[in-house]
Amino acid sequence: MMGGKLGAGREAQVYAWGDDAVVKLYRPGFGGHRAEVMALRSLNGHRVAPRLIDVADCDGRTGLVLERLDGPDMLTLLQRQPWRVRSLARALAKAHLAIHAVQAPPELPDLRQVLASRIQDAEMPPRLRDFALRVLDGLPDGDRLCHGDYHPGNVLLTADRVAVIDWSCAARGMPEADHARALLLLRWADPLPGTPLLSRALMATGRSVFAHGYVRNYASGGKLSSRQVDSWLIVHAAARLSEGIEAEQPMLIGLLDRAARKATR
């Protein structure tokens, strides 16, 4: 039943699976399918993610058979139709709020533990690591479904719905924590290698408007502790260093250093 390749990422490849489905085939050694299966099952019926049809074994590799959704991702739309920045920011926030309304399966990883582990693995001055871990210690547990890598590239727009894909980082935690991770990516994630300087400049302008619209619409749709979001941003900046994105390191270290100095005043 497997057809042509439709896409590929670090953890998995996606192939056509009949006429109305795709199979996300995880690469050997990656275990994100466990979290993805639990997240998608908890979202069944909410129409904010593709429906999980089956879990298959394909020559020893785990494959998730998913509803096929036809439509561009939001990042592509932003690049093609930048005049839609405000309406797309509103759609991004609305979908995120719908996700955070769902109670996470208890078997999903605890987000605070995931972040603590990533901070321990990240390269940074010890004083900044200690500071980030202290901030994390003061933040609450939560029981909401968190995507873990929420950004426009993981949001599809079909003819009748907005659907969020790539749930391998799903966890159980506070909505403010997942919101802060999205905000970090929207504001400061480095463009893909090879992006021309002019495109980078245009993206920097557009992303500021887009991030502001996302924050405003998210805040208007639910209770949000801005103080907690600021603290979670510190934690996520430290955890982001574990991903080894060299171009982002000076910015992330600077953000942590400024926050640590401010905390001692």
C-alpha positions as CSV (number, residue, x, y, z in Angstrom):
1,M,0.0,0.0,0.0
2,M,3.0,2.3,0.4
3,G,3.3,4.9,-2.3
4,G,5.7,7.7,-3.2
5,K,7.6,9.7,-0.6
6,L,5.9,12.9,0.4
7,G,8.4,14.4,2.9
8,A,11.2,13.6,5.3
9,G,12.5,14.9,8.6
10,R,15.2,14.1,11.1
11,E,13.1,11.4,12.8
12,A,10.8,10.1,10.1
13,Q,9.8,9.9,6.4
14,V,6.3,10.3,5.1
15,Y,4.8,8.2,2.3
16,A,1.5,8.0,0.6
17,W,-0.6,5.1,1.9
18,G,-3.5,4.4,-0.5
19,D,-5.6,7.3,-1.6
20,D,-6.8,8.8,1.6
21,A,-3.9,8.2,4.1
22,V,-0.2,8.7,4.7
23,V,2.3,6.6,6.7
24,K,4.8,8.4,8.9
25,L,7.7,5.9,9.0
26,Y,10.1,6.5,11.9
27,R,13.8,6.0,11.3
28,P,15.5,3.3,13.4
29,G,16.6,4.5,16.8
30,F,13.9,7.2,17.2
31,G,11.1,6.6,19.6
32,G,8.9,9.7,19.1
33,H,6.1,7.5,17.8
34,R,5.1,6.6,21.4
35,A,4.3,10.2,22.4
36,E,2.8,10.8,19.0
37,V,0.4,7.9,19.2
38,M,-0.8,8.9,22.7
39,A,-1.2,12.6,21.7
40,L,-3.2,11.7,18.5
41,R,-5.5,9.3,20.3
42,S,-6.3,12.0,22.9
43,L,-7.1,14.4,20.1
44,N,-9.4,12.1,18.2
45,G,-12.6,13.9,17.4
46,H,-11.2,17.4,18.1
47,R,-10.3,18.0,14.4
48,V,-7.1,19.8,15.3
49,A,-4.8,17.0,14.2
50,P,-4.8,14.3,11.6
51,R,-6.7,11.2,12.7
52,L,-4.6,8.2,13.7
53,I,-5.8,5.2,11.6
54,D,-3.4,2.5,12.6
55,V,0.1,1.7,13.8
56,A,2.0,-0.6,11.4
57,D,5.2,-2.4,11.3
58,C,7.1,-1.8,8.1
59,D,10.2,-4.0,7.9
60,G,11.0,-3.5,11.5
61,R,10.2,0.3,11.5
62,T,7.2,1.8,13.2
63,G,4.8,3.5,10.9
64,L,1.8,5.6,11.9
65,V,-1.0,5.5,9.3
66,L,-2.6,8.9,9.4
67,E,-5.5,10.7,7.7
68,R,-4.2,12.5,4.6
69,L,-4.7,16.2,4.8
70,D,-4.3,18.2,1.7
71,G,-3.1,21.8,2.1
72,P,0.0,23.9,2.6
73,D,1.7,24.5,6.0
74,M,1.3,27.9,7.6
75,L,4.9,28.8,7.1
76,T,4.6,28.3,3.3
77,L,1.4,30.4,3.3
78,L,3.1,33.2,5.2
79,Q,5.9,33.3,2.6
80,R,3.5,33.2,-0.3
81,Q,0.7,35.5,1.1
82,P,2.3,37.8,3.7
83,W,-0.8,40.0,3.7
84,R,-2.5,37.3,5.6
85,V,-0.2,37.6,8.6
86,R,-2.8,38.7,11.1
87,S,-5.5,36.1,10.2
88,L,-2.9,33.3,10.2
89,A,-1.6,34.5,13.6
90,R,-5.2,34.3,14.9
91,A,-5.6,30.7,13.4
92,L,-2.3,29.7,15.0
93,A,-3.4,30.9,18.4
94,K,-6.9,29.4,18.1
95,A,-5.5,25.9,17.3
96,H,-3.0,26.1,20.2
97,L,-5.8,27.0,22.6
98,A,-7.8,24.0,21.4
99,I,-4.9,21.7,22.1
100,H,-4.4,23.1,25.6
101,A,-8.0,22.5,26.4
102,V,-7.3,18.7,26.1
103,Q,-6.2,16.8,29.2
104,A,-3.0,14.9,28.4
105,P,-2.7,11.2,28.8
106,P,-0.9,10.4,32.1
107,E,1.6,8.2,30.2
108,L,3.0,11.2,28.3
109,P,6.4,12.5,29.6
110,D,6.2,15.3,32.2
111,L,7.3,18.5,30.5
112,R,9.3,19.8,33.5
113,Q,11.3,16.6,33.6
114,V,12.0,16.8,29.8
115,L,13.2,20.3,30.1
116,A,15.4,19.6,33.1
117,S,17.1,16.8,31.2
118,R,17.6,19.0,28.2
119,I,19.1,21.8,30.3
120,Q,21.5,19.4,31.9
121,D,22.7,18.3,28.4
122,A,23.1,21.8,27.0
123,E,26.4,23.6,26.7
124,M,26.3,26.8,28.7
125,P,28.2,28.5,31.6
126,P,27.4,26.5,34.8
127,R,26.0,29.6,36.5
128,L,23.4,30.0,33.7
129,R,22.5,26.3,33.9
130,D,22.0,26.6,37.7
131,F,19.9,29.7,37.2
132,A,17.7,28.1,34.6
133,L,17.2,25.0,36.8
134,R,16.2,27.2,39.8
135,V,13.7,29.0,37.6
136,L,12.3,25.6,36.5
137,D,12.1,24.4,40.1
138,G,9.7,27.3,40.9
139,L,7.3,26.5,38.1
140,P,4.2,24.3,38.4
141,D,3.3,20.9,37.0
142,G,0.4,20.7,34.6
143,D,-1.9,18.2,33.1
144,R,-2.6,19.8,29.7
145,L,-1.6,18.4,26.3
146,C,1.6,20.2,25.1
147,H,2.8,19.9,21.5
148,G,6.4,20.6,22.4
149,D,7.4,22.1,19.0
150,Y,4.5,24.3,18.0
151,H,5.3,26.6,15.0
152,P,3.8,27.5,11.6
153,G,5.7,24.8,9.8
154,N,3.8,22.2,11.9
155,V,0.4,23.6,11.1
156,L,-1.5,22.6,8.0
157,L,-4.4,24.6,6.5
158,T,-6.9,22.5,4.5
159,A,-10.1,23.6,2.9
160,D,-12.1,23.3,6.1
161,R,-9.8,23.1,9.1
162,V,-6.4,23.8,10.7
163,A,-4.5,20.7,11.7
164,V,-1.3,20.3,13.7
165,I,1.2,17.7,12.8
166,D,4.4,16.2,14.2
167,W,3.6,15.2,17.8
168,S,6.8,13.3,18.6
169,C,7.7,15.9,21.3
170,A,4.2,15.8,23.0
171,A,4.3,16.0,26.7
172,R,2.1,16.7,29.8
173,G,2.4,20.2,31.3
174,M,1.3,23.8,31.7
175,P,-0.2,25.6,28.7
176,E,2.1,28.6,29.5
177,A,5.1,26.3,29.0
178,D,4.0,25.2,25.6
179,H,3.0,28.8,24.7
180,A,6.5,30.0,25.7
181,R,8.2,27.5,23.5
182,A,6.1,28.6,20.6
183,L,6.9,32.2,21.4
184,L,10.6,31.5,21.5
185,L,10.5,29.9,18.1
186,L,8.4,32.7,16.6
187,R,10.6,35.4,17.9
188,W,14.1,34.0,17.7
189,A,14.5,30.7,15.9
190,D,17.2,31.0,13.2
191,P,16.0,30.7,9.6
192,L,17.0,27.6,7.7
193,P,20.7,27.5,6.5
194,G,21.0,29.1,3.1
195,T,18.2,31.7,3.5
196,P,19.3,34.9,1.6
197,L,20.0,38.0,3.6
198,L,17.1,39.9,2.0
199,S,14.7,37.1,2.9
200,R,16.1,37.1,6.4
201,A,15.4,40.8,6.8
202,L,11.9,40.5,5.5
203,M,11.3,37.5,7.8
204,A,12.5,39.5,10.8
205,T,10.0,42.2,10.1
206,G,7.1,39.9,9.4
207,R,7.8,37.5,12.3
208,S,7.5,40.4,14.8
209,V,4.0,41.2,13.6
210,F,3.1,37.6,13.5
211,A,4.4,36.8,17.0
212,H,2.6,39.8,18.4
213,G,-0.7,38.7,16.8
214,Y,-0.3,35.2,18.0
215,V,0.4,36.4,21.6
216,R,-2.6,38.8,21.6
217,N,-5.0,36.2,20.2
218,Y,-3.8,33.5,22.6
219,A,-4.1,35.8,25.6
220,S,-7.6,36.9,24.6
221,G,-8.8,33.3,24.4
222,G,-7.9,32.0,27.8
223,K,-6.3,32.6,31.2
224,L,-2.6,33.3,30.9
225,S,0.0,34.2,33.5
226,S,2.4,36.6,31.8
227,R,4.9,36.2,34.7
228,Q,4.9,32.4,34.2
229,V,5.3,32.8,30.5
230,D,8.4,35.0,31.1
231,S,9.8,32.3,33.4
232,W,9.1,29.5,31.0
233,L,10.8,31.5,28.2
234,I,14.0,31.5,30.4
235,V,13.7,27.7,30.8
236,H,13.1,27.1,27.1
237,A,16.0,29.3,26.1
238,A,18.3,27.1,28.2
239,A,16.7,23.9,26.9
240,R,17.0,25.1,23.3
241,L,20.8,25.2,23.7
242,S,20.7,21.4,23.8
243,E,19.7,21.4,20.1
244,G,23.1,22.7,19.1
245,I,21.9,25.4,16.7
246,E,25.2,27.4,16.5
247,A,23.7,30.5,15.0
248,E,21.2,30.8,17.9
249,Q,23.7,30.3,20.7
250,P,24.9,33.9,21.3
251,M,21.3,35.1,21.4
252,L,20.2,32.4,23.8
253,I,23.2,32.9,26.1
254,G,22.6,36.6,26.1
255,L,18.9,36.2,26.9
256,L,19.8,33.9,29.9
257,D,22.6,36.2,31.1
258,R,20.3,39.3,31.1
259,A,17.6,37.4,33.0
260,A,20.1,36.1,35.5
261,R,21.5,39.6,36.1
262,K,18.1,41.0,36.5
263,A,17.1,38.3,39.0
264,T,20.1,39.4,41.3
265,R,19.2,43.0,41.4
